[in-house]
Amino acid sequence: QEGEVVPLGTDRPIKVDVRIVTATHVNLDTAERFRSDLRARLLGVSLALPPLRARREDLGHLVATLLGRVAPGRALAFSADAVAALYAYAWPLNIRELERALAAAAAVAHDRIDLAHLPPTLRAPSVAAPVEETLTVEDRALRERLVASIDRHAGNLAAVARELGKD
């Protein structure tokens, strides 16, 4: 909504432009208890984001962004088994769960996040097992290259990306 506001202590109005961003798991078109007039005011662009488990390619960027939020100013690396656990986990609670896992790991890690620093649900042996079974020959070769590169660069994913020519 656009409008003018007169800040306290001034006599000159300033123009403001306010946007409200909302998120819900409820379908508001069929929700009986949600006021239709409020829905009409909030209605604008509607985005449906797939769950984290359906967009693993975003995990590296999300980890970097979330680490900047939960451990600002720290340069944390990852061990290869910690990276494998992050990618193998199903993330049923989505990005909030990822952020909490990274915050917990950053709180106990010195300069490198190892598998032992991650929450127990991510360290469960059953978490990583199914991934290996579903890989093609090409995917296994790529995985081996990635693991070797992660080990070479002590978990520094930016260095791994540079080595592999990726953003």
Z-matrix of the N, CA and C atoms (Angstrom, degrees):
N
C 1 1.438
C 2 1.523 1 108.81
N 3 1.287 2 115.86 1 137.59
C 4 1.458 3 120.02 2 176.04
C 5 1.516 4 108.88 3 -99.45
N 6 1.310 5 116.11 4 151.15
C 7 1.446 6 120.24 5 177.70
C 8 1.505 7 109.85 6 -178.27
N 9 1.321 8 114.91 7 -179.51
C 10 1.451 9 119.83 8 177.98
C 11 1.513 10 109.29 9 -114.35
N 12 1.309 11 115.48 10 143.89
C 13 1.459 12 122.62 11 179.48
C 14 1.514 13 107.29 12 -129.52
N 15 1.322 14 116.05 13 139.00
C 16 1.463 15 120.32 14 175.41
C 17 1.522 16 106.93 15 -104.78
N 18 1.354 17 117.65 16 107.96
C 19 1.464 18 120.03 17 -179.73
C 20 1.526 19 110.35 18 -63.25
N 21 1.331 20 115.71 19 147.87
C 22 1.465 21 120.77 20 177.28
C 23 1.518 22 110.09 21 -56.98
N 24 1.305 23 116.12 22 138.48
C 25 1.459 24 120.93 23 177.51
C 26 1.514 25 114.02 24 84.22
N 27 1.334 26 117.22 25 4.89
C 28 1.470 27 119.78 26 177.94
C 29 1.517 28 108.55 27 -130.86
N 30 1.302 29 116.02 28 163.09
C 31 1.454 30 119.27 29 176.55
C 32 1.525 31 111.31 30 -116.34
N 33 1.344 32 115.87 31 4.86
C 34 1.451 33 121.07 32 -178.43
C 35 1.533 34 109.82 33 -105.96
N 36 1.320 35 117.84 34 122.98
C 37 1.472 36 119.03 35 179.09
C 38 1.527 37 110.90 36 -73.02
N 39 1.316 38 114.93 37 150.72
C 40 1.461 39 120.61 38 173.19
C 41 1.525 40 107.69 39 -117.95
N 42 1.311 41 116.25 40 148.84
C 43 1.452 42 121.13 41 -179.77
C 44 1.529 43 108.71 42 -86.66
N 45 1.325 44 116.95 43 134.86
C 46 1.455 45 121.49 44 178.49
C 47 1.516 46 109.66 45 -123.64
N 48 1.308 47 115.34 46 149.58
C 49 1.453 48 122.44 47 176.55
C 50 1.524 49 105.80 48 -131.31
N 51 1.321 50 117.13 49 113.54
C 52 1.458 51 122.06 50 -173.82
C 53 1.523 52 109.84 51 -110.81
N 54 1.315 53 116.04 52 135.09
C 55 1.457 54 122.41 53 174.50
C 56 1.524 55 107.17 54 -122.70
N 57 1.312 56 115.60 55 138.91
C 58 1.460 57 120.34 56 178.60
C 59 1.521 58 107.44 57 -114.61
N 60 1.326 59 115.53 58 127.90
C 61 1.456 60 121.66 59 178.35
C 62 1.522 61 107.34 60 -109.58
N 63 1.324 62 116.37 61 128.25
C 64 1.457 63 121.09 62 -179.83
C 65 1.519 64 109.69 63 -127.38
N 66 1.309 65 115.32 64 158.60
C 67 1.462 66 120.73 65 176.73
C 68 1.516 67 108.38 66 -142.89
N 69 1.314 68 115.78 67 143.62
C 70 1.460 69 120.36 68 179.05
C 71 1.523 70 109.68 69 -155.93
N 72 1.315 71 114.82 70 157.36
C 73 1.468 72 120.81 71 173.26
C 74 1.524 73 110.09 72 -99.32
N 75 1.333 74 116.37 73 -2.21
C 76 1.457 75 122.37 74 -177.05
C 77 1.524 76 109.29 75 -94.79
N 78 1.310 77 117.26 76 137.97
C 79 1.459 78 121.57 77 175.22
C 80 1.523 79 107.26 78 -77.10
N 81 1.312 80 117.62 79 106.83
C 82 1.462 81 121.74 80 -175.81
C 83 1.523 82 112.87 81 -70.35
N 84 1.336 83 117.31 82 -19.07
C 85 1.469 84 119.73 83 177.16
C 86 1.526 85 111.25 84 -66.77
N 87 1.332 86 116.31 85 -29.94
C 88 1.462 87 119.85 86 -177.04
C 89 1.528 88 112.89 87 -112.58
N 90 1.318 89 118.37 88 -1.11
C 91 1.469 90 121.43 89 -179.32
C 92 1.523 91 109.51 90 -70.74
N 93 1.315 92 117.10 91 121.94
C 94 1.462 93 121.72 92 -176.13
C 95 1.525 94 112.74 93 -75.09
N 96 1.327 95 117.65 94 -31.71
C 97 1.454 96 119.93 95 -172.76
C 98 1.523 97 113.66 96 -94.42
N 99 1.314 98 118.18 97 2.21
C 100 1.460 99 120.76 98 -179.78
C 101 1.523 100 109.08 99 -93.66
N 102 1.304 101 116.34 100 128.17
C 103 1.469 102 121.16 101 -176.75
C 104 1.524 103 110.88 102 -65.10
N 105 1.314 104 115.97 103 126.79
C 106 1.462 105 120.55 104 -177.56
C 107 1.529 106 111.75 105 -66.84
N 108 1.336 107 118.08 106 -32.48
C 109 1.465 108 118.99 107 179.12
C 110 1.526 109 111.16 108 -68.89
N 111 1.328 110 116.68 109 -35.46
C 112 1.471 111 119.93 110 176.76
C 113 1.526 112 110.15 111 -69.77
N 114 1.332 113 116.63 112 -40.64
C 115 1.466 114 120.10 113 177.22
C 116 1.522 115 110.34 114 -59.77
N 117 1.325 116 117.74 115 -41.72
C 118 1.464 117 121.68 116 179.81
C 119 1.532 118 110.98 117 -62.51
N 120 1.337 119 116.74 118 -36.96
C 121 1.470 120 119.61 119 178.82
C 122 1.524 121 112.08 120 -71.22
N 123 1.333 122 116.50 121 -33.27
C 124 1.460 123 120.71 122 -178.70
C 125 1.523 124 112.72 123 -83.87
N 126 1.321 125 115.98 124 -21.59
C 127 1.460 126 120.58 125 -174.80
C 128 1.525 127 111.33 126 -59.89
N 129 1.267 128 115.66 127 133.54
C 130 1.455 129 122.47 128 179.33
C 131 1.511 130 107.02 129 -164.92
N 132 1.286 131 116.34 130 -123.90
C 133 1.457 132 121.00 131 177.64
C 134 1.520 133 108.32 132 -80.88
N 135 1.304 134 115.89 133 130.80
C 136 1.458 135 120.90 134 179.16
C 137 1.524 136 108.52 135 -113.70
N 138 1.308 137 116.15 136 125.51
C 139 1.460 138 121.64 137 179.54
C 140 1.522 139 109.61 138 -119.94
N 141 1.292 140 116.57 139 135.59
C 142 1.460 141 121.19 140 174.37
C 143 1.519 142 106.96 141 -110.52
N 144 1.315 143 117.06 142 109.85
C 145 1.458 144 121.51 143 179.99
C 146 1.521 145 109.83 144 -93.38
N 147 1.325 146 117.40 145 131.16
C 148 1.464 147 118.74 146 177.36
C 149 1.528 148 109.59 147 -69.93
N 150 1.320 149 117.24 148 155.54
C 151 1.469 150 119.84 149 179.05
C 152 1.530 151 110.64 150 -65.14
N 153 1.319 152 115.77 151 159.63
C 154 1.463 153 121.81 152 -178.53
C 155 1.527 154 111.48 153 -56.81
N 156 1.317 155 117.59 154 -37.61
C 157 1.468 156 120.36 155 -178.73
C 158 1.525 157 111.88 156 -62.50
N 159 1.343 158 117.49 157 -20.27
C 160 1.463 159 121.39 158 -179.61
C 161 1.525 160 112.21 159 -95.46
N 162 1.319 161 117.70 160 -0.61
C 163 1.468 162 120.23 161 179.51
C 164 1.523 163 110.76 162 -140.82
N 165 1.305 164 114.44 163 60.78
C 166 1.473 165 121.63 164 -179.31
C 167 1.531 166 111.89 165 -59.47
N 168 1.335 167 116.78 166 -26.13
C 169 1.466 168 119.59 167 -179.55
C 170 1.527 169 111.88 168 -62.98
N 171 1.320 170 117.61 169 -18.98
C 172 1.466 171 121.71 170 178.66
C 173 1.529 172 112.89 171 -87.18
N 174 1.319 173 117.03 172 -8.99
C 175 1.465 174 120.63 173 -172.83
C 176 1.526 175 112.91 174 -58.88
N 177 1.316 176 118.69 175 -44.30
C 178 1.466 177 121.23 176 -179.41
C 179 1.519 178 112.11 177 -60.26
N 180 1.323 179 116.32 178 -46.08
C 181 1.464 180 120.35 179 178.98
C 182 1.524 181 110.80 180 -65.49
N 183 1.322 182 116.57 181 -42.00
C 184 1.466 183 119.93 182 179.43
C 185 1.518 184 111.59 183 -64.32
N 186 1.333 185 117.21 184 -41.23
C 187 1.465 186 120.51 185 178.52
C 188 1.523 187 109.95 186 -61.09
N 189 1.323 188 117.25 187 -45.94
C 190 1.469 189 120.53 188 179.80
C 191 1.527 190 111.07 189 -61.56
N 192 1.320 191 116.78 190 -44.59
C 193 1.468 192 120.91 191 -179.87
C 194 1.523 193 111.29 192 -65.40
N 195 1.323 194 116.60 193 -46.11
C 196 1.466 195 120.02 194 -177.80
C 197 1.523 196 111.87 195 -68.82
N 198 1.333 197 117.44 196 -35.98
C 199 1.469 198 119.16 197 176.18
C 200 1.523 199 110.57 198 -63.34
N 201 1.323 200 116.85 199 -36.81
C 202 1.460 201 120.36 200 175.80
C 203 1.514 202 112.01 201 -61.62
N 204 1.318 203 116.29 202 -29.22
C 205 1.464 204 121.19 203 179.55
C 206 1.536 205 111.94 204 -83.39
N 207 1.354 206 116.99 205 -43.24
C 208 1.470 207 119.55 206 -174.48
C 209 1.523 208 113.11 207 -89.41
N 210 1.329 209 116.93 208 -19.97
C 211 1.473 210 120.70 209 179.47
C 212 1.528 211 108.97 210 -138.77
N 213 1.334 212 117.31 211 62.89
C 214 1.472 213 119.80 212 -175.81
C 215 1.528 214 112.03 213 -61.43
N 216 1.326 215 114.76 214 137.25
C 217 1.459 216 120.04 215 177.02
C 218 1.515 217 114.93 216 80.84
N 219 1.320 218 118.04 217 -2.89
C 220 1.471 219 120.60 218 179.56
C 221 1.524 220 110.21 219 -100.92
N 222 1.304 221 116.71 220 137.49
C 223 1.463 222 121.94 221 176.21
C 224 1.519 223 107.63 222 -101.09
N 225 1.298 224 116.45 223 93.91
C 226 1.460 225 121.55 224 -178.20
C 227 1.527 226 110.05 225 -99.36
N 228 1.311 227 115.81 226 133.83
C 229 1.461 228 122.15 227 175.63
C 230 1.532 229 107.65 228 -102.15
N 231 1.312 230 116.65 229 171.31
C 232 1.462 231 122.39 230 179.80
C 233 1.517 232 109.94 231 -126.56
N 234 1.327 233 116.67 232 142.19
C 235 1.458 234 120.12 233 171.43
C 236 1.528 235 107.68 234 -76.15
N 237 1.320 236 116.26 235 160.19
C 238 1.466 237 120.57 236 -178.34
C 239 1.527 238 111.04 237 -62.44
N 240 1.339 239 118.02 238 -39.43
C 241 1.459 240 118.89 239 -179.39
C 242 1.525 241 112.16 240 -70.48
N 243 1.327 242 117.73 241 -29.52
C 244 1.473 243 120.18 242 175.52
C 245 1.526 244 110.01 243 -68.34
N 246 1.326 245 117.24 244 -41.98
C 247 1.469 246 121.25 245 177.38
C 248 1.524 247 109.71 246 -62.79
N 249 1.327 248 116.75 247 -44.05
C 250 1.470 249 120.27 248 179.55
C 251 1.526 250 110.59 249 -60.70
N 252 1.318 251 117.11 250 -39.95
C 253 1.468 252 120.60 251 179.41
C 254 1.524 253 111.10 252 -66.36
N 255 1.335 254 116.87 253 -40.51
C 256 1.463 255 120.16 254 178.70
C 257 1.524 256 111.25 255 -61.58
N 258 1.333 257 116.56 256 -41.53
C 259 1.468 258 120.38 257 -178.88
C 260 1.524 259 112.42 258 -77.14
N 261 1.322 260 117.85 259 -27.51
C 262 1.466 261 120.76 260 -177.82
C 263 1.519 262 112.71 261 -81.37
N 264 1.307 263 117.41 262 -24.87
C 265 1.465 264 121.56 263 -174.97
C 266 1.535 265 110.98 264 -70.19
N 267 1.320 266 117.61 265 147.13
C 268 1.470 267 122.50 266 -175.09
C 269 1.531 268 113.58 267 -82.33
N 270 1.308 269 119.39 268 -15.44
C 271 1.469 270 124.16 269 179.47
C 272 1.529 271 112.40 270 50.36
N 273 1.338 272 117.45 271 60.36
C 274 1.470 273 119.38 272 -179.58
C 275 1.529 274 113.51 273 -64.05
N 276 1.332 275 117.20 274 -24.06
C 277 1.467 276 120.07 275 179.58
C 278 1.530 277 111.90 276 -102.05
N 279 1.324 278 116.28 277 13.60
C 280 1.462 279 123.15 278 173.26
C 281 1.527 280 114.47 279 62.07
N 282 1.321 281 115.77 280 -148.36
C 283 1.468 282 122.03 281 -171.10
C 284 1.519 283 112.00 282 -65.66
N 285 1.326 284 118.05 283 -31.72
C 286 1.469 285 119.60 284 177.38
C 287 1.524 286 110.67 285 -60.34
N 288 1.329 287 116.30 286 -40.50
C 289 1.460 288 120.58 287 178.63
C 290 1.530 289 110.72 288 -67.12
N 291 1.325 290 116.47 289 -40.53
C 292 1.461 291 120.78 290 177.03
C 293 1.528 292 110.31 291 -60.90
N 294 1.315 293 116.71 292 -45.47
C 295 1.468 294 120.37 293 -179.93
C 296 1.526 295 111.34 294 -61.71
N 297 1.323 296 117.49 295 -42.99
C 298 1.468 297 120.85 296 179.91
C 299 1.534 298 110.22 297 -66.22
N 300 1.330 299 117.39 298 -39.62
C 301 1.471 300 120.77 299 178.64
C 302 1.524 301 110.60 300 -63.77
N 303 1.326 302 117.12 301 -42.63
C 304 1.467 303 120.88 302 179.29
C 305 1.526 304 111.19 303 -67.96
N 306 1.334 305 117.09 304 -39.10
C 307 1.467 306 120.17 305 178.45
C 308 1.522 307 110.21 306 -62.93
N 309 1.325 308 116.91 307 -43.10
C 310 1.464 309 120.65 308 179.27
C 311 1.526 310 110.89 309 -64.46
N 312 1.332 311 116.61 310 -43.76
C 313 1.465 312 120.42 311 179.89
C 314 1.521 313 111.32 312 -65.45
N 315 1.325 314 117.31 313 -42.96
C 316 1.469 315 121.39 314 -179.71
C 317 1.525 316 111.10 315 -64.61
N 318 1.324 317 116.64 316 -30.77
C 319 1.465 318 120.06 317 -178.82
C 320 1.522 319 112.35 318 -68.17
N 321 1.331 320 117.52 319 -28.97
C 322 1.472 321 119.88 320 -177.45
C 323 1.524 322 113.66 321 -108.18
N 324 1.318 323 117.61 322 -14.59
C 325 1.469 324 120.95 323 -179.18
C 326 1.525 325 110.13 324 -83.90
N 327 1.332 326 115.28 325 148.55
C 328 1.460 327 119.31 326 177.33
C 329 1.530 328 109.78 327 -85.40
N 330 1.327 329 117.22 328 -73.39
C 331 1.465 330 120.44 329 179.02
C 332 1.530 331 112.18 330 -128.80
N 333 1.338 332 115.77 331 -1.47
C 334 1.454 333 120.75 332 -179.02
C 335 1.525 334 108.82 333 -144.12
N 336 1.319 335 115.52 334 132.49
C 337 1.458 336 120.58 335 177.24
C 338 1.521 337 108.47 336 -90.74
N 339 1.324 338 114.55 337 117.56
C 340 1.460 339 121.72 338 178.42
C 341 1.529 340 108.94 339 -102.67
N 342 1.307 341 116.69 340 168.64
C 343 1.457 342 121.58 341 179.36
C 344 1.527 343 110.87 342 -55.13
N 345 1.317 344 117.43 343 -37.78
C 346 1.469 345 121.45 344 -178.89
C 347 1.528 346 112.61 345 -64.34
N 348 1.333 347 117.92 346 -21.26
C 349 1.461 348 121.08 347 -179.95
C 350 1.530 349 112.54 348 -81.55
N 351 1.315 350 116.69 349 -17.95
C 352 1.460 351 120.87 350 -177.85
C 353 1.528 352 110.25 351 -80.51
N 354 1.333 353 117.60 352 155.30
C 355 1.464 354 120.88 353 178.76
C 356 1.531 355 111.44 354 -58.20
N 357 1.324 356 117.23 355 151.83
C 358 1.475 357 121.19 356 -177.29
C 359 1.520 358 114.12 357 -55.40
N 360 1.328 359 118.40 358 -33.28
C 361 1.475 360 119.57 359 -179.54
C 362 1.525 361 111.94 360 -63.00
N 363 1.326 362 117.33 361 -28.66
C 364 1.463 363 120.53 362 179.40
C 365 1.525 364 111.70 363 -84.02
N 366 1.338 365 116.30 364 -20.94
C 367 1.459 366 120.45 365 -176.72
C 368 1.516 367 113.12 366 -89.47
N 369 1.321 368 117.50 367 -6.32
C 370 1.464 369 120.98 368 -176.63
C 371 1.521 370 110.06 369 -60.18
N 372 1.338 371 117.87 370 131.61
C 373 1.469 372 120.11 371 -178.94
C 374 1.521 373 112.98 372 -58.54
N 375 1.318 374 117.27 373 -30.24
C 376 1.464 375 119.41 374 -178.36
C 377 1.522 376 111.96 375 -69.89
N 378 1.319 377 116.88 376 -16.72
C 379 1.463 378 120.21 377 -178.65
C 380 1.520 379 110.88 378 -68.04
N 381 1.324 380 118.08 379 -45.34
C 382 1.457 381 121.56 380 -172.96
C 383 1.531 382 113.70 381 -86.76
N 384 1.308 383 118.50 382 -19.98
C 385 1.455 384 121.22 383 -173.53
C 386 1.525 385 114.65 384 -60.39
N 387 1.345 386 120.75 385 -47.37
C 388 1.464 387 119.61 386 -175.67
C 389 1.521 388 114.32 387 -63.26
N 390 1.310 389 119.25 388 -28.96
C 391 1.459 390 121.75 389 -177.82
C 392 1.521 391 110.47 390 -61.37
N 393 1.315 392 117.42 391 -44.54
C 394 1.456 393 122.34 392 -177.45
C 395 1.529 394 111.21 393 -61.90
N 396 1.320 395 117.38 394 -35.53
C 397 1.466 396 121.01 395 -177.13
C 398 1.530 397 112.25 396 -70.65
N 399 1.315 398 118.30 397 -26.83
C 400 1.455 399 120.90 398 -173.97
C 401 1.524 400 113.47 399 -93.45
N 402 1.316 401 118.71 400 -1.97
C 403 1.455 402 121.43 401 -175.57
C 404 1.524 403 111.88 402 -78.79
N 405 1.325 404 115.79 403 139.68
C 406 1.460 405 121.01 404 172.72
C 407 1.521 406 107.94 405 -78.96
N 408 1.307 407 116.25 406 173.94
C 409 1.470 408 120.97 407 178.36
C 410 1.529 409 110.13 408 -60.42
N 411 1.336 410 116.34 409 -43.12
C 412 1.468 411 120.42 410 179.47
C 413 1.526 412 111.05 411 -64.61
N 414 1.348 413 115.77 412 -41.75
C 415 1.466 414 119.77 413 179.63
C 416 1.530 415 111.32 414 -64.97
N 417 1.326 416 116.65 415 -38.02
C 418 1.476 417 119.66 416 178.07
C 419 1.528 418 110.34 417 -63.80
N 420 1.341 419 116.52 418 -41.63
C 421 1.464 420 120.12 419 179.13
C 422 1.528 421 110.19 420 -64.04
N 423 1.330 422 116.42 421 -43.22
C 424 1.467 423 120.29 422 177.33
C 425 1.520 424 110.59 423 -62.77
N 426 1.329 425 116.84 424 -42.24
C 427 1.468 426 120.58 425 178.83
C 428 1.527 427 110.31 426 -60.12
N 429 1.316 428 117.10 427 -44.46
C 430 1.466 429 120.68 428 179.24
C 431 1.527 430 111.07 429 -61.48
N 432 1.353 431 116.72 430 -41.66
C 433 1.481 432 120.29 431 176.19
C 434 1.522 433 110.91 432 -61.12
N 435 1.318 434 116.15 433 -44.14
C 436 1.462 435 120.58 434 -179.23
C 437 1.526 436 111.71 435 -64.41
N 438 1.316 437 116.73 436 -46.87
C 439 1.466 438 120.32 437 179.84
C 440 1.524 439 110.48 438 -61.16
N 441 1.335 440 116.93 439 -43.12
C 442 1.469 441 120.29 440 178.95
C 443 1.528 442 110.36 441 -63.17
N 444 1.314 443 116.74 442 -41.93
C 445 1.465 444 120.44 443 179.75
C 446 1.526 445 110.94 444 -66.86
N 447 1.320 446 117.12 445 -40.49
C 448 1.474 447 120.64 446 177.60
C 449 1.523 448 109.94 447 -62.31
N 450 1.312 449 117.05 448 -41.97
C 451 1.476 450 120.11 449 177.00
C 452 1.527 451 111.14 450 -64.02
N 453 1.338 452 116.48 451 -43.92
C 454 1.468 453 120.89 452 -179.84
C 455 1.522 454 111.99 453 -59.84
N 456 1.329 455 115.75 454 -36.44
C 457 1.466 456 120.68 455 -176.07
C 458 1.529 457 112.31 456 -101.51
N 459 1.325 458 116.57 457 16.84
C 460 1.474 459 123.02 458 175.82
C 461 1.528 460 112.00 459 51.92
N 462 1.336 461 116.57 460 40.67
C 463 1.457 462 120.73 461 176.46
C 464 1.511 463 115.49 462 81.64
N 465 1.333 464 118.89 463 3.62
C 466 1.460 465 121.51 464 179.17
C 467 1.528 466 108.16 465 -77.88
N 468 1.351 467 115.84 466 101.31
C 469 1.463 468 120.30 467 -173.96
C 470 1.519 469 112.84 468 -68.95
N 471 1.328 470 117.57 469 -28.99
C 472 1.467 471 120.01 470 176.81
C 473 1.528 472 109.79 471 -64.77
N 474 1.327 473 117.22 472 -41.37
C 475 1.465 474 121.25 473 178.55
C 476 1.529 475 110.65 474 -66.65
N 477 1.327 476 116.87 475 -38.29
C 478 1.464 477 120.90 476 177.26
C 479 1.530 478 109.64 477 -62.21
N 480 1.316 479 116.47 478 -45.39
C 481 1.473 480 120.50 479 179.54
C 482 1.521 481 110.99 480 -60.95
N 483 1.329 482 116.35 481 -43.57
C 484 1.476 483 119.51 482 178.41
C 485 1.504 484 110.61 483 -60.81
N 486 1.337 485 117.03 484 -44.34
C 487 1.465 486 120.50 485 -179.44
C 488 1.530 487 111.37 486 -61.27
N 489 1.336 488 116.54 487 -36.96
C 490 1.460 489 120.80 488 -177.76
C 491 1.524 490 113.24 489 -91.36
N 492 1.353 491 116.40 490 2.32
C 493 1.453 492 120.69 491 177.83
C 494 1.526 493 113.68 492 69.93
N 495 1.326 494 116.34 493 33.25
C 496 1.469 495 121.11 494 -179.36
C 497 1.530 496 109.33 495 -114.77
N 498 1.350 497 115.34 496 157.29
C 499 1.471 498 120.35 497 175.93
C 500 1.506 499 109.80 498 -73.86
